[in-house]
Amino acid sequence: MANQNGIDSLQMFTSKAEAVSCVVSQAASMSQVFDYVVDVCDKREACQLLIPGCEEALSQKAAGLCEAKRAKVVAAPNLSKRDFGSLKKKCEEKGILCIDEGMRDREHLAGIDIGLAVCQVGIADTGTVVLDSDSEEVRLSSMVSEVFVAVVDRKDIFADAFAAEKAVNRLILKNSSYTAFITGASRTSDIERVLALGVHGPLEMHVVILDKKNKKAGA
């Protein structure tokens, strides 16, 4: 059931998501979403793997390996075949590797710059997105990336969990369902009670609200 609160739920979602350090924007099409993802990735340095031993005194050749950057990688495992092809083309134009598989087999378990996933539900009063994560590839894309970008359709943003109950039930009542409720980037204060971001998951979270009726929306 689509939310009936219109702009109020949208404004509340934006406010609550930003309160937990999300970057919230809007897009009028998936093409704009992909432009946004590529732009975020292109403006960053490629995430660097921390290789054991790099803190030691090394030969010039070995030190060079420690300083090397991997190619930038965008992982988008739950897009349609057509949408993935569109994103991949945009990524290739910027020299970015775009994948929709391989993380489960540990081929790209580290070094994912951007994880992109289309979410099924948004909950406005907590700034939460709900992601159908039956696929291990989808789960990994939202957990091992440096930056996680969640896309949620404006019509699928509900005022609160009670309003979203039917939509969420459709996800969790499936056989072998795995549904994730994601609110902001990974954070913990377990270490000396100091808040740290990115310890157990992405360092940043972006939410792009897809509003196809708003042709003025920018990615």
DRENDO-1510 file (C-alpha; in Angstrom, 1 decimal, always signed):
<recs>
REC; n; res; u; v; w
REC; 1; MET; +0.0; +0.0; +0.0 .
REC; 2; ALA; +1.4; +3.3; -1.0 .
REC; 3; ASN; +1.8; +6.0; +1.6 .
REC; 4; GLN; -1.1; +8.5; +1.7 .
REC; 5; ASN; +0.7; +11.3; +3.5 .
REC; 6; GLY; +2.4; +12.8; +0.4 .
REC; 7; ILE; +5.0; +15.5; +1.0 .
REC; 8; ASP; +4.7; +15.2; +4.8 .
REC; 9; SER; +6.1; +11.7; +4.8 .
REC; 10; LEU; +8.8; +12.7; +2.3 .
REC; 11; GLN; +9.9; +15.7; +4.4 .
REC; 12; MET; +9.9; +13.6; +7.6 .
REC; 13; PHE; +11.9; +10.8; +5.9 .
REC; 14; THR; +14.5; +13.3; +4.7 .
REC; 15; SER; +14.8; +14.9; +8.1 .
REC; 16; LYS; +15.1; +11.7; +10.0 .
REC; 17; ALA; +17.5; +10.1; +7.5 .
REC; 18; GLU; +19.7; +13.2; +7.6 .
REC; 19; ALA; +19.7; +13.1; +11.4 .
REC; 20; VAL; +21.6; +9.8; +11.2 .
REC; 21; SER; +24.1; +11.2; +8.8 .
REC; 22; CYS; +22.5; +10.0; +5.5 .
REC; 23; VAL; +22.9; +12.1; +2.4 .
REC; 24; VAL; +19.4; +12.4; +0.9 .
REC; 25; SER; +18.6; +13.5; -2.7 .
REC; 26; GLN; +15.9; +13.0; -5.3 .
REC; 27; ALA; +15.9; +11.8; -8.9 .
REC; 28; ALA; +13.2; +11.7; -11.6 .
REC; 29; SER; +14.6; +8.6; -13.3 .
REC; 30; MET; +16.9; +5.6; -12.7 .
REC; 31; SER; +19.2; +7.3; -15.3 .
REC; 32; GLN; +19.6; +10.2; -12.9 .
REC; 33; VAL; +20.2; +7.8; -10.0 .
REC; 34; PHE; +23.1; +6.2; -12.0 .
REC; 35; ASP; +24.5; +9.6; -12.9 .
REC; 36; TYR; +24.5; +10.3; -9.1 .
REC; 37; VAL; +26.3; +7.1; -8.2 .
REC; 38; VAL; +28.9; +7.5; -10.9 .
REC; 39; ASP; +29.5; +11.1; -9.8 .
REC; 40; VAL; +30.0; +10.1; -6.2 .
REC; 41; CYS; +32.4; +7.4; -7.1 .
REC; 42; ASP; +34.3; +9.5; -9.6 .
REC; 43; LYS; +35.0; +12.2; -7.1 .
REC; 44; ARG; +36.5; +9.9; -4.6 .
REC; 45; GLU; +39.9; +8.2; -4.4 .
REC; 46; ALA; +39.6; +4.4; -4.9 .
REC; 47; CYS; +39.2; +2.7; -1.6 .
REC; 48; GLN; +42.5; +1.2; -0.4 .
REC; 49; LEU; +43.0; -2.3; +1.0 .
REC; 50; LEU; +45.0; -2.3; +4.2 .
REC; 51; ILE; +47.6; -5.0; +3.6 .
REC; 52; PRO; +49.3; -6.5; +6.7 .
REC; 53; GLY; +52.9; -5.5; +6.8 .
REC; 54; CYS; +52.5; -2.1; +5.1 .
REC; 55; GLU; +53.3; -0.4; +8.4 .
REC; 56; GLU; +56.8; -2.0; +8.4 .
REC; 57; ALA; +59.9; -0.8; +6.7 .
REC; 58; LEU; +59.7; -2.2; +3.2 .
REC; 59; SER; +61.7; -2.2; -0.1 .
REC; 60; GLN; +60.7; +0.4; -2.6 .
REC; 61; LYS; +59.0; -2.2; -4.7 .
REC; 62; ALA; +57.0; -3.6; -1.8 .
REC; 63; ALA; +56.1; -0.2; -0.6 .
REC; 64; GLY; +54.7; +0.7; -4.0 .
REC; 65; LEU; +52.4; -2.3; -3.8 .
REC; 66; CYS; +51.0; -1.1; -0.5 .
REC; 67; GLU; +50.3; +2.3; -1.9 .
REC; 68; ALA; +48.6; +1.0; -5.0 .
REC; 69; LYS; +44.9; +1.7; -5.4 .
REC; 70; ARG; +42.4; -0.9; -6.7 .
REC; 71; ALA; +40.2; +0.1; -9.6 .
REC; 72; LYS; +37.1; +1.8; -8.4 .
REC; 73; VAL; +34.2; -0.7; -8.1 .
REC; 74; VAL; +30.4; -0.2; -8.1 .
REC; 75; ALA; +28.4; -3.2; -7.0 .
REC; 76; ALA; +24.7; -3.3; -8.0 .
REC; 77; PRO; +23.4; -6.8; -7.7 .
REC; 78; ASN; +19.6; -6.2; -7.6 .
REC; 79; LEU; +19.0; -4.1; -10.7 .
REC; 80; SER; +17.1; -5.4; -13.7 .
REC; 81; LYS; +19.3; -6.6; -16.5 .
REC; 82; ARG; +18.4; -3.4; -18.5 .
REC; 83; ASP; +19.2; -1.0; -15.7 .
REC; 84; PHE; +22.4; -2.8; -14.9 .
REC; 85; GLY; +23.5; -2.5; -18.5 .
REC; 86; SER; +22.8; +1.3; -18.3 .
REC; 87; LEU; +24.8; +1.7; -15.1 .
REC; 88; LYS; +27.6; -0.4; -16.4 .
REC; 89; LYS; +27.9; +1.8; -19.5 .
REC; 90; LYS; +28.1; +5.0; -17.5 .
REC; 91; CYS; +30.7; +3.4; -15.1 .
REC; 92; GLU; +32.9; +2.3; -18.0 .
REC; 93; GLU; +32.9; +5.8; -19.4 .
REC; 94; LYS; +34.6; +6.9; -16.2 .
REC; 95; GLY; +36.9; +3.8; -15.9 .
REC; 96; ILE; +34.9; +2.3; -13.1 .
REC; 97; LEU; +34.3; -1.4; -12.8 .
REC; 98; CYS; +30.6; -2.3; -12.4 .
REC; 99; ILE; +29.6; -5.7; -11.1 .
REC; 100; ASP; +26.5; -7.5; -10.1 .
REC; 101; GLU; +28.1; -10.7; -8.8 .
REC; 102; GLY; +31.3; -12.1; -7.5 .
REC; 103; MET; +31.2; -10.9; -3.9 .
REC; 104; ARG; +29.6; -14.1; -2.7 .
REC; 105; ASP; +32.5; -16.0; -4.1 .
REC; 106; ARG; +34.9; -13.6; -2.4 .
REC; 107; GLU; +36.2; -12.2; -5.7 .
REC; 108; HIS; +35.3; -8.7; -4.6 .
REC; 109; LEU; +34.8; -9.0; -0.9 .
REC; 110; ALA; +37.0; -6.0; -0.2 .
REC; 111; GLY; +37.6; -2.9; -2.2 .
REC; 112; ILE; +33.9; -2.1; -3.1 .
REC; 113; ASP; +33.6; +1.7; -3.4 .
REC; 114; ILE; +29.9; +2.0; -3.9 .
REC; 115; GLY; +27.2; -0.5; -3.2 .
REC; 116; LEU; +23.9; +0.3; -4.9 .
REC; 117; ALA; +20.5; -1.3; -4.1 .
REC; 118; VAL; +16.9; -0.7; -4.9 .
REC; 119; CYS; +14.9; -0.9; -1.6 .
REC; 120; GLN; +11.3; -1.8; -1.4 .
REC; 121; VAL; +10.0; +0.3; +1.5 .
REC; 122; GLY; +10.9; +3.6; +3.3 .
REC; 123; ILE; +9.8; +4.4; +6.9 .
REC; 124; ALA; +9.6; +8.1; +7.4 .
REC; 125; ASP; +9.5; +8.5; +11.2 .
REC; 126; THR; +12.9; +6.7; +11.5 .
REC; 127; GLY; +14.5; +7.5; +8.1 .
REC; 128; THR; +14.8; +3.7; +7.5 .
REC; 129; VAL; +14.9; +1.8; +4.2 .
REC; 130; VAL; +13.8; -1.8; +4.0 .
REC; 131; LEU; +15.7; -4.1; +1.7 .
REC; 132; ASP; +14.7; -7.5; +0.4 .
REC; 133; SER; +18.1; -9.2; +1.0 .
REC; 134; ASP; +17.4; -12.8; +0.1 .
REC; 135; SER; +20.4; -12.7; -2.2 .
REC; 136; GLU; +23.8; -12.9; -0.5 .
REC; 137; GLU; +25.2; -10.6; -3.2 .
REC; 138; VAL; +22.7; -8.0; -2.2 .
REC; 139; ARG; +23.5; -8.3; +1.5 .
REC; 140; LEU; +27.2; -8.0; +0.8 .
REC; 141; SER; +26.7; -5.0; -1.4 .
REC; 142; SER; +25.1; -3.1; +1.5 .
REC; 143; MET; +27.7; -4.2; +4.1 .
REC; 144; VAL; +31.2; -4.3; +2.6 .
REC; 145; SER; +31.1; -1.2; +0.5 .
REC; 146; GLU; +32.6; +2.1; +1.6 .
REC; 147; VAL; +29.5; +4.0; +0.5 .
REC; 148; PHE; +26.0; +2.4; +0.3 .
REC; 149; VAL; +23.5; +4.1; -1.9 .
REC; 150; ALA; +19.9; +3.1; -1.4 .
REC; 151; VAL; +17.2; +3.9; -3.9 .
REC; 152; VAL; +13.5; +4.0; -2.7 .
REC; 153; ASP; +10.5; +5.0; -4.7 .
REC; 154; ARG; +8.6; +8.0; -3.2 .
REC; 155; LYS; +5.3; +6.1; -3.4 .
REC; 156; ASP; +6.8; +3.4; -1.2 .
REC; 157; ILE; +7.7; +5.7; +1.7 .
REC; 158; PHE; +5.2; +5.2; +4.6 .
REC; 159; ALA; +4.7; +7.5; +7.6 .
REC; 160; ASP; +5.7; +4.8; +10.1 .
REC; 161; ALA; +6.1; +1.1; +10.7 .
REC; 162; PHE; +2.4; +0.6; +11.3 .
REC; 163; ALA; +1.5; +2.1; +7.9 .
REC; 164; ALA; +4.2; +0.0; +6.3 .
REC; 165; GLU; +3.1; -3.2; +7.9 .
REC; 166; LYS; +1.4; -4.8; +4.8 .
REC; 167; ALA; +4.3; -3.9; +2.5 .
REC; 168; VAL; +6.9; -5.3; +4.9 .
REC; 169; ASN; +4.8; -8.5; +5.5 .
REC; 170; ARG; +5.0; -9.2; +1.8 .
REC; 171; LEU; +8.7; -9.3; +2.1 .
REC; 172; ILE; +9.2; -11.2; +5.4 .
REC; 173; LEU; +6.5; -13.8; +4.9 .
REC; 174; LYS; +8.2; -15.4; +2.0 .
REC; 175; ASN; +9.9; -18.7; +2.4 .
REC; 176; SER; +13.6; -18.2; +3.5 .
REC; 177; SER; +13.1; -14.5; +3.6 .
REC; 178; TYR; +15.9; -12.2; +4.7 .
REC; 179; THR; +14.8; -8.6; +5.1 .
REC; 180; ALA; +17.1; -5.8; +6.3 .
REC; 181; PHE; +16.0; -2.6; +8.0 .
REC; 182; ILE; +18.8; +0.0; +7.4 .
REC; 183; THR; +19.0; +3.3; +9.2 .
REC; 184; GLY; +22.1; +5.3; +8.5 .
REC; 185; ALA; +25.7; +4.3; +8.0 .
REC; 186; SER; +27.3; +1.6; +10.2 .
REC; 187; ARG; +28.1; +3.0; +13.7 .
REC; 188; THR; +29.2; +1.8; +17.1 .
REC; 189; SER; +30.3; +3.3; +20.4 .
REC; 190; ASP; +31.5; +0.0; +21.9 .
REC; 191; ILE; +35.1; +1.1; +21.8 .
REC; 192; GLU; +35.6; +3.3; +24.8 .
REC; 193; ARG; +32.1; +4.8; +24.2 .
REC; 194; VAL; +33.4; +6.9; +21.3 .
REC; 195; LEU; +31.1; +7.0; +18.3 .
REC; 196; ALA; +32.8; +5.5; +15.3 .
REC; 197; LEU; +31.3; +5.2; +11.8 .
REC; 198; GLY; +32.0; +2.5; +9.3 .
REC; 199; VAL; +33.2; -0.2; +11.7 .
REC; 200; HIS; +30.7; -2.9; +10.9 .
REC; 201; GLY; +29.6; -1.7; +7.4 .
REC; 202; PRO; +29.6; +1.3; +5.1 .
REC; 203; LEU; +31.2; +4.5; +6.2 .
REC; 204; GLU; +28.6; +6.6; +4.4 .
REC; 205; MET; +25.0; +6.0; +3.4 .
REC; 206; HIS; +23.1; +7.9; +0.7 .
REC; 207; VAL; +19.4; +7.7; -0.1 .
REC; 208; VAL; +18.1; +8.6; -3.5 .
REC; 209; ILE; +14.3; +9.1; -3.5 .
REC; 210; LEU; +12.9; +8.2; -7.0 .
REC; 211; ASP; +10.1; +10.5; -7.9 .
REC; 212; LYS; +9.2; +10.0; -11.6 .
REC; 213; LYS; +6.5; +12.6; -11.4 .
REC; 214; ASN; +8.9; +15.3; -10.4 .
REC; 215; LYS; +10.7; +16.1; -13.6 .
REC; 216; LYS; +12.7; +18.9; -11.9 .
REC; 217; ALA; +14.2; +16.4; -9.4 .
REC; 218; GLY; +18.0; +16.3; -9.7 .
REC; 219; ALA; +20.2; +13.3; -8.8 .
</recs>
